[in-house]
Amino acid sequence: MGSLHVIIEEEDHRRPGGVLADMNAHDVDGMYLLISVIVDTDDNFYELDILKVIFLL
């Protein structure tokens, strides 16, 4: 659905290092959300991902 990527300087050479935390939730419409906090290889905040999953049967 979307990401918030933090850039430290004009040229950001950092790389994703791993997922610090995951959270499952539901929005006001009852849709499933997966929220992840991603850190860089130095364990500094890198990105916040929010995925909205729509199940079609």
N, C-alpha and C positions, 0 to 999 in steps of 0.2 A: 504494500500500500504506500509506504513512504519511509524516508530515512532523514535523520538529522545528522549531517556529517560536519564535524568541527575542524576547520583549517586553522592551524596555528600561525603560519606566516604565508607570504605570497606563494612560495613554492613549498608544498607540503609533501615530503618524501616518506612520511610514516606509512606503515603497513598494518593491516588488521592482525591482531595477535590471538584473539580468541573471545569467547563469550563469557562475560563476567556474571551475568544473571539473565534468566528467562522468566517470563511471567505469562500465564494464560488468564484471559479475562473475557468478558462479554460487554459489548457496547450497549447503548440504550435501546437499540433495535434487536438485541439478542444475538447479534453476529459475534462469532468467535474471533478473538484477537490474540496474537502472539507478539509479545513485546520483549525485545532483546537489547541488552546493554553490551556493546562491543568495545574492547580495549585494544590499544596498539601493542607492538612487541615490547614496549617499555612499561606496560600495564597502566598507561594513561588513557583517559576517556577518548574514544575514537568516533563512535557512532551510536545512535539510538535508532533501532529498526522497529517499525510497527507494521505488522502484517494482518490484514483483515481477510478472513477466510469465509467464502460463501459456498455452502454445500448445496449442490444441485443433485436432486435424486431423479 
